[in-house]
Amino acid sequence: MNHTRRTLLTIILGAGFAAGAIVTVNAIANGRTITGGDANEVTVAAFSNLNAGDALPPHWRSTSVANISRHTRYALTSVDGVTVLEAEADASMSSLARSTDIDPQTTPWLRWRWRVASLNSKSDPRTKQGDDFPVRIYVFFDYDLKQLPFLERAKLRIAQALYGKELPLAALCYVWASNDPPDTTVWNAYTDRVRMVVAASSSDRVGEWITIERNVINDYREAFGEPVPRITGIALATDTDNTGEHSLAWYGDISFSDKPRQIR
């Protein structure tokens, strides 16, 4: 596979946006918007409102590519009496994604919680061989293709012709790393259209729930140095296809708000 095609497929696969996987769903249509008091909030993943064992709502789509035969297992389960998303990867990968339409100027704070049973000892956000993580959350932005250099525009136009106009052109990817300290940021080993952000790396917190809050405006500006466009999608991915390891992890609810909360 040539480098250009591998790069483009990595964007699609890592992002969870394969051809036909986009569902045009308003960000609040299947979640909830809370307005009033001291905060405005848009919930994009309300797993706690669902029942363990049920199928995921249709606006969450599982995606992969044909040459990867082993897929990550995602299922709703109950942990400590709360419904969460369980993900298990065994030398496998696939992702869950949903489309959104969120204004980060109004709700810039991304908040989520996650938990891992173990870390991936071979994870390394700088290398293709280490591009596996027990948990990761992607945020996709409505990037204008005209802002890219000519050659990059040409490559991405080919990709859009093959995989659809919804192909994301700019993304942040928050990961729980093994060796890099929190706030480490690097470009994805396959493409400089995805900025990797280490959101957690504590080995002593394995087996515990960790709540994370990130200001996507700050993270986007640091990565791309440009005004922040609207948020068009969210994806979750637990993957071990490059390292061949086993990962078991859980994702809690995910939301955007106008201000951070006190993390407990």
N, C-alpha and C positions, 0 to 999 in steps of 0.2 A: 504494500500500500504506500503511495507516495506521501511525502511529508504534508503537503497541503490538504489532501483528503483526510489523513490521520488527524491533523489539527482540527479540521472542521467537524469530523465525527466526534472528537473528544469534547468539543463545545456542546454538541447536541446531546451526547450521552451523559456527560457529567452534569449537564443542566437538566436533563430529564425531559427535553423537548424534542422528541423524535417526530417525524412526519406523521400528522394525524393525531398527535397527542394533545394539541392545544384545544382547550374548551373555553369558549368565551363566556366567562362567569364573572359577574361583578364581585368585587372583593367582599362585599357584605351580604351577598345574596344567600350564601350558605353558612355564614358565620354570624357575627352580630356586631353592631356598632353601638357603643355606649357613649352618650354625650350628656354632659351635665356634671355638676360638682366641680372638681378640680382637674378633670382629665377627659380627653377624647380618645377613644380606642377603637381600632378596627381589628377584629379577630379573623385570622386567615386559616387557622387550624384549631378547631374546637373539639379535640378528641374526647375531652372529659364529658362532653354532652352526649356522647354515643355509648353504645353498649358493647362490652367485651364479647368477642366472637362474631359480631355483625360484620357485614361487608363494608368496605370503605365507601363514603359517598361518591357519586359518579364524577364529581368535579376533581377528584384526585385520580390521576392516571399513572399507572406503572409503565415505564418505558425502558427499553434496552436496545441493543443492536443485534443483527442476525448472527454475527460471528462470536458472540458470547452466549454459550449454551447454559451456563449456570447463573441463575438469577437470585438476587437477594429476596428473602421471604419477609413480607410485611403483613402484620395482623394486629387488629385491635385486641388488647388484653387488659386485665385489671392488675394494677400494682398498688398496694396499700389502699385498696378500695377506690382507686381512681382509674378511669379508662385512659389508656395511653396507647401510643403506636409502638409495637415491638418490631425490631428489625434484626434479622440474623443472616449473616453472609458467611459462606464457606467457599473460599476461592471463587467468589461470584460477584456479580454486580447487577444492579438495576436501580432505578430511582422512582420516586413518587413526586409528581409535579401538579401544580394547578396554576391557572392564569389569574391575574388580579388587575385591578386598576386603582392604584393608591398614589396619592400625592405626598411625597416625603416632606414637602415643605410644611404640611399640616400635621403629619404624624411621622416624625423622623426616627423615633426610638423603637427599634426592633427588640422584642422581648420573647424569650423562650426558655424552656428547661429541658435538659437531657440527662441521660444516665448511661454509663457503659459498664459492662461486666469486666472488660479488660481493655488495655491499650494495644494498638498494633505496633509491635517493636520495630517494624521495618518502615513505618510511615516517614515520608520525607517530602514536604511540599515543593521542594526544589527539583525533584527528579521524576522522570516518568515511571521508573521502577518503584518508587515509593509513593506514588499518587493514590494511596488507599487510606481511608480513615474510618474508625468505628462509627462516627457520626459527622455529618456535614449538612449545612443549610446554605442553599443558594438564594440570592436575591437578584432578579433580572430587571434591567432598566430599558426604557424605550429610547434607545440610542439612535441618533440620526446618522444613517450611512454616509451622508455627504460630508461628515466631519472627518472621515478617514482618508488617508493617502490613497492615490489612484490605484496602485497595485492591490492594496488591501481591500478596497471597494470591489475590484474586479473579482478577487477570490470569493468574497462574501456574496456577491451577486450570483455566482455559480452555485454556491451552497444554498442560497435562497431558492434558486430555480429547482434544485434537487429536493430540498427538505421543507420548503414553504417560507412565506414571507415573515412568519413569526419567529424565525431563528434569532435568538438573543445576541446582541452585539456587544453588550457590556454586562458584567456580572460580578458580584462579590460572593465569595465562598468562605463561610465561617466553619472552621474545623476544630476538633479536639485532637491536638497533636501529641506526639510522644516525647519529643526532645526539645522542641522550640518553646521559648517562654511566651506567655500571652502578649498580644499586640504585635507579634512578629508578622510582617506582611511581605509576601513575595508574589511574583507573577506565576501563574500556573505553568508547569513544565511544558505543556503542549501549546499554550496560546497566551498572548498578552491581552486578551479580551476578558480574562477571568483573573481577578485579584484574590489571592488566598490570604485569609486573615485568621491567625491563631486566636481563637476565642477562649480556649481552655487547654491546659496541659498538665494539670495536677494529677500525678500518679497516686497521691494519697487520697484523692476523692473518688477513685474507682469504686463502683458499687453504690455511690450516693447520687442524689439528684443535685444538679448544679443549675442555677438560674443565671442566665446571661442577658445583659442589656447592651446594645450597641447603637450608636447614633449613625445611621446609614449615610446621612449627609456628610458627616466628617470623614467616614471611611471612603466614600465615593470620591470626594474631592482629593483626598490624599492619594488615591489610586490613579485617578484619571485627570485631575487638575482642571475640571470643567464643571459648569453648573449641573445640578443633579436633575435628571429627567424623571418622569413618572415610573413607578414600579409596576412591571407587567407580569411578573410571575414569581413563584416560590417553589423550590424543590428540596426534597430531603434525599440523602443518599448514604447508605452504609455499604461499603464496597471493599473487597479484598481480592479482586481478580488479578492485580499486578503482583502482590506479595504472597498470595496463596494461603493467607492466614484465615483464622476464624474470628468473627466478631459478633457479639450479641449486645444490643443497645436498645434504648427506649427514648421516644420523643414525647414531650408533653405539649400543651397548647402553645400556639405561636400568635403573637399579636403585634400591631404597631400602635404607638400612642404619641401624644404630643409632648410628653415629659417622662423622665424616668421615674420608676417607683423605688421604694426602699426594698432591696433584695434581702429575702430571708432565707 
